[in-house]
Amino acid sequence: MIIIVKIKFTSNVWPKIIPILIIRIIIVFIIIIIIIIIIIIIIIIIIIIIIIIIIIVIVIVIVIIIIIIIIIIIIIIIIIIIIIIIIIIIIIIIIIIIIIIIIIIIIIIIIIIIIIIIIIIIIIITTIINNIIIILIIIIPIIITIAIPLITIIIITTIVYLTSKLSFQLASL
């Protein structure tokens, strides 16, 4: 009797419990699957956010590096331009100084040449004058000694000539 009751009990209860159990298992599975899906979605979202943050950080870093490089290049170019301008100014100043020195040297040389020429001319003129004076000092007495007899001879001959002519004209009268 007990065995029959047990069998009856089991046979009566199981058909009611099994669907409930199956439904509960399915619900638990569904809940687990939903939780897993939610966790996966959250993980994916977190990964995407991390990737986006990393990309943004990389982009910001790259932009900052590019800006720094551009600023450095601009500073280097400005420094090079300033150095070139300074070098050009120094070269121009040196050239101007050299030109001024050359002009001063040329002027000094010209002045020296003019002074030398003037000195040479003065020396030549003084030597010529001295030579003329010396020649005159030597020649004048000679001329005087020669000229006085010549003049007396000329005077005497002219007097003789004139008197002879006068006497001849008087005789012809």
FENVENLIN-V545384 format. One record per residue. RES is the residue in three letters. PHI is phi in whole degrees, -180 to 180 (NA if undefined). OMEGA is omega in whole degrees, -180 to 180 (NA if undefined). D_CENTER is the distance of its C-alpha to the mean C-alpha in Angstrom with 2 decimals. Layout:
[[RES & PHI & OMEGA & D_CENTER] [RES & PHI & OMEGA & D_CENTER]]
This chain:
[[MET & NA & 178 & 123.49] [ILE & -63 & -180 & 120.49] [ILE & -59 & -179 & 118.83] [ILE & -64 & -180 & 119.50] [VAL & -64 & 180 & 118.07] [LYS & -60 & -179 & 114.96] [ILE & -62 & 179 & 114.45] [LYS & -64 & -178 & 115.10] [PHE & -61 & -179 & 112.66] [THR & -65 & -178 & 109.96] [SER & -69 & 179 & 110.64] [ASN & -82 & -173 & 110.62] [VAL & -81 & -173 & 107.50] [TRP & -57 & 179 & 105.03] [PRO & -60 & 178 & 104.89] [LYS & -85 & -174 & 103.81] [ILE & -77 & -174 & 101.36] [ILE & -59 & 179 & 99.55] [PRO & -60 & 179 & 97.99] [ILE & -65 & 178 & 96.90] [LEU & -61 & -179 & 95.40] [ILE & -62 & -180 & 93.67] [ILE & -63 & 179 & 92.31] [ARG & -63 & 180 & 91.14] [ILE & -61 & -180 & 89.49] [ILE & -62 & -179 & 87.81] [ILE & -63 & 179 & 86.65] [VAL & -62 & 179 & 85.33] [PHE & -60 & -179 & 83.55] [ILE & -63 & 180 & 82.11] [ILE & -62 & 179 & 80.96] [ILE & -61 & -180 & 79.45] [ILE & -62 & 180 & 77.70] [ILE & -63 & 179 & 76.44] [ILE & -62 & 179 & 75.20] [ILE & -62 & -180 & 73.50] [ILE & -63 & 180 & 71.92] [ILE & -63 & 179 & 70.77] [ILE & -62 & 179 & 69.35] [ILE & -62 & -179 & 67.58] [ILE & -63 & 179 & 66.21] [ILE & -62 & 179 & 65.04] [ILE & -61 & 180 & 63.43] [ILE & -62 & -180 & 61.73] [ILE & -63 & 179 & 60.52] [ILE & -62 & 179 & 59.23] [ILE & -62 & -180 & 57.48] [ILE & -63 & 180 & 55.95] [ILE & -63 & 179 & 54.83] [ILE & -62 & 180 & 53.35] [ILE & -62 & -180 & 51.57] [ILE & -63 & 179 & 50.25] [ILE & -62 & 179 & 49.10] [ILE & -62 & -180 & 47.43] [ILE & -62 & -180 & 45.72] [ILE & -62 & 180 & 44.59] [VAL & -63 & 179 & 43.32] [ILE & -62 & -180 & 41.50] [VAL & -63 & 180 & 39.98] [ILE & -62 & 179 & 38.94] [VAL & -63 & -180 & 37.48] [ILE & -63 & 180 & 35.60] [VAL & -63 & 179 & 34.31] [ILE & -63 & 179 & 33.26] [ILE & -62 & -180 & 31.54] [ILE & -63 & 179 & 29.73] [ILE & -63 & 179 & 28.71] [ILE & -62 & 180 & 27.52] [ILE & -62 & -180 & 25.55] [ILE & -63 & 179 & 23.98] [ILE & -63 & 179 & 23.17] [ILE & -62 & -180 & 21.68] [ILE & -63 & 180 & 19.56] [ILE & -63 & 179 & 18.41] [ILE & -63 & 179 & 17.69] [ILE & -63 & -180 & 15.76] [ILE & -63 & 180 & 13.68] [ILE & -63 & 179 & 13.15] [ILE & -62 & 180 & 12.31] [ILE & -63 & 180 & 9.75] [ILE & -63 & 179 & 8.16] [ILE & -63 & 179 & 8.61] [ILE & -62 & -180 & 7.29] [ILE & -63 & 180 & 3.84] [ILE & -63 & 179 & 4.50] [ILE & -63 & 180 & 6.30] [ILE & -63 & -180 & 4.58] [ILE & -63 & 179 & 3.20] [ILE & -63 & 179 & 6.73] [ILE & -63 & 180 & 8.25] [ILE & -63 & 180 & 7.67] [ILE & -63 & 179 & 9.07] [ILE & -63 & 179 & 11.72] [ILE & -62 & -180 & 12.65] [ILE & -63 & 180 & 13.06] [ILE & -62 & 179 & 15.11] [ILE & -63 & 179 & 17.12] [ILE & -62 & -180 & 17.82] [ILE & -63 & 179 & 18.93] [ILE & -62 & 179 & 21.10] [ILE & -63 & 180 & 22.59] [ILE & -62 & 180 & 23.35] [ILE & -63 & 179 & 24.96] [ILE & -62 & 179 & 26.96] [ILE & -62 & 180 & 28.09] [ILE & -63 & 180 & 29.12] [ILE & -62 & 179 & 31.00] [ILE & -62 & 179 & 32.71] [ILE & -62 & -180 & 33.67] [ILE & -63 & 179 & 35.03] [ILE & -62 & 179 & 36.97] [ILE & -62 & 180 & 38.35] [ILE & -62 & 180 & 39.36] [ILE & -62 & 179 & 41.02] [ILE & -62 & 179 & 42.83] [ILE & -62 & -180 & 43.97] [ILE & -62 & 180 & 45.17] [ILE & -62 & 179 & 47.01] [ILE & -62 & 180 & 48.58] [ILE & -63 & 180 & 49.61] [ILE & -62 & 179 & 51.08] [ILE & -62 & 179 & 52.92] [ILE & -62 & -179 & 54.21] [ILE & -62 & -178 & 55.34] [ILE & -62 & -179 & 57.00] [THR & -66 & 178 & 58.71] [THR & -67 & 179 & 59.91] [ILE & -63 & 180 & 61.20] [ILE & -63 & 178 & 62.93] [ASN & -61 & 179 & 64.33] [ASN & -63 & 179 & 65.52] [ILE & -63 & -180 & 67.08] [ILE & -62 & 179 & 68.77] [ILE & -62 & 180 & 69.98] [ILE & -63 & 180 & 71.24] [LEU & -64 & 179 & 72.91] [ILE & -61 & -180 & 74.46] [ILE & -78 & -170 & 75.78] [ILE & -81 & -175 & 76.81] [ILE & -56 & 178 & 78.28] [PRO & -61 & 179 & 81.23] [ILE & -63 & 180 & 81.82] [ILE & -62 & -180 & 81.68] [ILE & -62 & -179 & 83.98] [THR & -66 & 179 & 86.40] [ILE & -82 & -172 & 86.42] [ALA & -71 & -177 & 86.35] [ILE & -61 & 178 & 89.28] [PRO & -61 & -179 & 91.83] [LEU & -63 & -180 & 90.42] [ILE & -62 & 179 & 90.68] [THR & -64 & 178 & 94.22] [ILE & -64 & -179 & 95.13] [ILE & -64 & 180 & 93.72] [ILE & -62 & -178 & 95.54] [ILE & -64 & -179 & 98.76] [THR & -64 & 179 & 98.58] [THR & -67 & 178 & 97.87] [ILE & -63 & -180 & 100.75] [VAL & -63 & -178 & 103.00] [TYR & -63 & -178 & 101.90] [LEU & -66 & 180 & 102.42] [THR & -67 & 179 & 105.81] [SER & -66 & 179 & 106.97] [LYS & -68 & 180 & 105.90] [LEU & -64 & -180 & 107.65] [SER & -67 & 179 & 110.73] [PHE & -67 & 179 & 110.72] [GLN & -70 & 178 & 110.46] [LEU & -66 & -180 & 113.15] [ALA & -67 & -179 & 115.34] [SER & -72 & 177 & 114.91] [LEU & -73 & NA & 116.08]]
